[in-house]
């Protein structure tokens, strides 16, 4: 009676064998311990066996092996990732197609040893979840901006204002508060948050590393203070304080090749302001549903 079934692929030499093994490992196969001139690579739904021909194989067998169709079909969770890994391993892309209806991508790779791999799959749908919309209409914002290093902070301020206005905020609903330096940002932010007049705050500053430990002290205190203010007041605080080693790094992040971090902080403030409302609304609806359920339960109880 049959004891086992072995279906594998042969490669010509150790170089091809090692290159193919490296690629399979990179895309997620688990290599099973093996000895000799073969190796097994396990996946969730199957296994691949690689073999290196040796003198033990009769010449007639080796000649026939060359004629066997060398095709592997691999279904993956995200073909884009596999495509990137294939480029890193400098593998040849033979053909490519995309099925727009199912959002599935398919491409064919030439693997070491003349093996052709057909890769297909579609990215998994992200799980549903709550998120804040980028809609600032009807929301009020406060921006705390440091005057120190104003060459940088004023550009960050313009970026934050641009983000808010592009999302639908009106200028009258945006309060700008200036403080001497970054160290004073948390205190001003907390005072504004405690008024209850704002849906979100944006903290803007710029701290550049110097020759002493002053930089580390300021950075740690500003970060801790802004975080504590957000947690204890319940008002979202967007962190737009640059902490850079050089002025060039700060300039790059204030509107040049690294974008404008003030603009990014503005978008974060809008999203978090709406997320807070969404979470509060969902929690209120859940409480109402729970109360209604308890009332129905009481009405159904028989009188004693």
Helices and strands as residue ranges (DSSP letters): E 8-11, H 14-26, E 30-32, E 38-43, E 46-52, H 59-67, E 71-75, H 79-88, E 92-99, E 104-110, E 116-121, E 141-146, H 150-166, G 171-173, E 174-179, G 182-184, H 185-194, E 200-208, H 214-233, E 236-244, H 247-252, E 254-256, E 259-260, H 261-300
